[in-house]
């Protein structure tokens, strides 16, 4: 009798273990932080595709460029999708973080916009231009202005250039460094502003239609899915990247952003 009871207990433990493992396997939740558009929009498009693979995708929206990286480093989310590679690398260096690129998805060409002028020739002497106040996007904005021959930067200034690195400024342009998310709101208060795509799009600004100067298609600022180092080969992360690098996303981008606001890189 004692032997039978022992066998039953062992069997019960085995069954419980199997069901627990099955339960854990069937509930694979991936929490991804993103800025609203186009990042969160694209993520929500693949929710059902990932569900078909047993992955529950939860999208958490952020409206700034700092919090989603902190949340990822702290383990509050599994991945984020909002930033380009130079920003990721700069953030790691400055904060001592350990975030890596799990896959490139698209480029959002940065552009110079204005409510008061229709072309560059109308930009007057001493005009005020607002640019992002974070290092990589501020430098990116200045490189864009240099490409339009509005300014010349010192040799070697590169992607982290600041207004202090301007060597020549024929028009005597003045610069206001403002948080990237606030740039569309201050556009009417300055002569022009260099605005990132993910903030320009919700504001109704179209790069190839409204931009006075638009970043070229050879831009190195590819937006990526970022994860904590060591998670880049996780099957769920790989499935997420594959879903975002799909024909479904490519077709959606082509239809929704026909003016070049978003350009896929796959």
C-alpha positions in Angstrom: 0.0 0.0 0.0 2.8 2.4 0.9 4.5 1.6 -2.4 1.3 2.4 -4.3 0.9 5.7 -2.5 4.6 6.6 -3.4 4.0 5.7 -7.0 0.9 7.9 -7.2 2.7 10.8 -5.6 5.6 10.6 -8.0 3.1 10.4 -10.9 1.2 13.4 -9.6 4.4 15.5 -9.3 5.5 14.5 -12.8 2.1 15.5 -14.3 2.1 18.8 -12.4 5.6 19.5 -13.8 4.5 18.7 -17.3 1.4 20.9 -17.1 3.4 23.8 -15.5 6.0 23.6 -18.2 3.2 23.6 -20.9 1.6 26.6 -19.2 4.8 28.5 -19.1 5.6 27.6 -22.8 2.2 28.8 -24.0 2.4 32.2 -22.2 5.4 33.9 -23.9 4.8 37.6 -23.4 7.0 40.2 -25.0 6.7 43.8 -23.7 8.1 46.4 -26.1 8.4 50.1 -25.5 7.9 52.5 -28.4 7.2 56.1 -29.4 3.7 56.4 -30.9 4.2 56.8 -34.7 5.4 55.0 -36.7 6.9 52.6 -34.1 3.9 51.7 -32.0 1.8 51.6 -35.1 4.1 49.1 -36.8 4.3 47.0 -33.7 0.5 46.8 -33.4 0.3 45.6 -37.0 2.2 42.4 -36.0 0.4 41.6 -32.8 -1.7 38.9 -34.5 1.3 37.5 -36.4 3.2 36.9 -33.2 0.1 35.6 -31.4 0.0 32.9 -34.1 3.5 31.9 -33.0 2.4 31.8 -29.3 3.9 35.2 -28.5 1.8 37.8 -26.7 3.1 41.2 -27.8 2.4 44.1 -25.4 3.2 47.6 -26.7 4.0 50.3 -24.1 4.1 53.9 -25.5 6.6 56.5 -24.5 6.8 60.1 -25.6 10.5 60.8 -24.9 13.8 59.4 -25.9 15.2 58.6 -22.4 12.6 56.6 -20.5 12.3 53.7 -22.9 16.1 53.0 -22.7 16.0 53.3 -18.9 13.1 50.9 -18.7 14.9 48.4 -21.0 18.2 48.6 -19.0 16.2 48.1 -15.8 14.4 45.1 -17.1 10.9 46.7 -17.0 10.5 45.9 -20.8 12.0 43.3 -23.0 12.8 45.5 -26.0 12.2 49.0 -27.4 11.7 50.4 -30.8 12.2 54.1 -31.3 15.8 54.9 -31.8 18.5 54.9 -34.4 21.9 53.3 -34.1 24.0 56.4 -33.4 21.6 57.4 -30.6 21.8 53.9 -29.1 25.6 53.9 -29.2 25.8 57.4 -27.7 23.3 56.5 -24.9 25.3 53.4 -24.0 28.5 55.4 -23.8 27.0 58.2 -21.7 24.9 56.1 -19.3 27.0 52.9 -19.1 24.1 50.9 -20.4 24.2 47.5 -22.2 21.7 47.8 -25.0 22.3 46.3 -28.5 20.7 46.4 -31.9 18.6 43.3 -32.6 17.6 44.3 -36.1 17.2 47.4 -38.3 13.7 48.3 -39.6 13.5 51.7 -41.2 14.8 55.2 -41.6 12.8 58.3 -40.8 14.5 61.1 -42.7 15.0 64.1 -40.6 14.0 67.4 -42.3 14.0 71.2 -41.9 10.4 72.5 -41.6 9.0 76.0 -41.5 5.6 77.7 -41.1 6.9 81.1 -42.4 9.0 80.3 -45.4 8.5 78.1 -48.4 12.1 77.6 -49.5 15.6 78.1 -48.2 16.2 81.3 -50.2 13.5 83.0 -48.1 15.3 82.1 -44.8 16.5 85.6 -43.7 19.7 86.9 -42.1 19.7 86.0 -38.4 16.9 83.5 -38.6 16.2 81.3 -35.6 16.3 77.5 -36.1 15.3 75.0 -33.5 17.1 71.7 -33.3 16.9 68.7 -31.0 18.8 69.1 -27.7 20.1 65.5 -27.5 23.7 65.0 -28.7 23.2 62.6 -31.7 20.0 64.2 -33.1 21.4 67.7 -32.5 24.5 66.8 -34.5 22.3 65.1 -37.1 20.4 68.3 -37.5 23.5 70.4 -38.0 24.9 67.9 -40.5 21.6 68.3 -42.5 22.0 72.1 -42.4 25.6 71.8 -43.6 24.4 69.6 -46.5 22.2 72.5 -47.6 25.2 74.9 -47.4 23.6 76.9 -44.6 26.5 76.4 -42.2 30.0 74.7 -42.2 31.1 72.6 -39.3 34.6 72.3 -38.0 36.6 69.3 -39.3 35.8 66.2 -37.3 32.7 67.6 -35.6 30.7 64.5 -36.8 27.4 63.3 -35.5 27.8 64.8 -32.0 28.3 68.3 -33.3 26.9 71.2 -31.4 26.3 74.9 -32.4 29.8 75.5 -30.9 31.3 73.4 -33.7 30.0 75.8 -36.4 32.9 77.3 -38.3 31.0 79.3 -40.9 27.5 80.8 -40.6 27.0 83.1 -43.5 23.4 84.0 -42.6 24.2 84.4 -38.9 21.6 81.8 -38.0 20.6 81.5 -34.3 20.0 78.1 -32.8 17.5 77.0 -30.1 18.2 73.5 -28.7 14.9 72.0 -27.6 13.7 68.6 -26.6 12.9 66.6 -29.8 9.3 65.9 -28.8 8.5 69.6 -28.4 9.9 70.8 -31.7 6.5 70.5 -33.7 4.9 72.7 -31.0 7.5 75.5 -31.3 7.6 75.5 -35.1 5.4 78.6 -35.3 7.6 80.4 -32.8 10.9 80.0 -34.8 11.8 80.6 -38.4 12.4 76.9 -39.0 13.0 73.7 -37.1 14.8 70.4 -37.8 12.3 67.7 -36.6 12.7 63.9 -36.3 10.3 61.8 -38.3 8.5 60.2 -35.4 7.5 63.6 -34.1 6.9 65.2 -37.5 4.5 62.5 -38.7 1.9 63.0 -35.9 2.1 66.7 -36.5 1.1 66.2 -40.1 4.4 67.2 -41.6 5.6 65.2 -44.6 9.3 65.1 -45.3 9.3 65.1 -49.1 6.4 67.5 -49.3 6.9 70.0 -46.5 10.6 69.7 -45.8 12.9 72.6 -47.0 15.8 70.2 -46.7 15.4 66.4 -46.3 18.0 63.8 -45.3 19.2 61.6 -48.1 18.2 57.9 -48.5 21.8 56.9 -47.6 21.2 58.0 -44.0 23.1 55.9 -41.4 20.3 56.6 -38.8 18.5 53.3 -39.1 15.8 52.8 -36.5 16.3 49.5 -34.7 14.7 47.1 -32.2 16.9 47.4 -29.2 17.3 44.8 -26.4 19.5 44.2 -23.4 22.8 42.6 -24.4 22.4 38.9 -24.4 18.8 38.9 -25.5 19.4 39.5 -29.2 19.2 35.8 -30.0 16.1 35.1 -27.9 13.6 33.3 -30.2 10.8 35.7 -29.3 13.0 38.7 -30.2 14.0 37.1 -33.5 10.3 36.5 -34.2 9.5 40.1 -33.5 12.3 41.4 -35.8 11.2 39.0 -38.6 7.6 40.2 -38.3 8.7 43.8 -38.5 10.9 43.0 -41.5 8.0 41.5 -43.4 6.2 42.3 -46.7 3.2 43.3 -44.6 5.2 46.1 -43.0 6.8 47.1 -46.3 3.4 47.4 -48.0 1.9 49.3 -45.1 4.8 51.8 -45.1 4.6 52.3 -48.9 0.9 53.0 -48.7 0.8 55.1 -45.5 3.9 57.2 -46.0 4.1 57.8 -49.7 6.0 61.1 -49.2 9.1 59.5 -47.8 8.4 60.0 -44.1 9.4 56.4 -43.4 11.7 54.3 -45.6 12.2 50.6 -44.9 15.7 49.2 -45.0 15.0 45.5 -45.6 
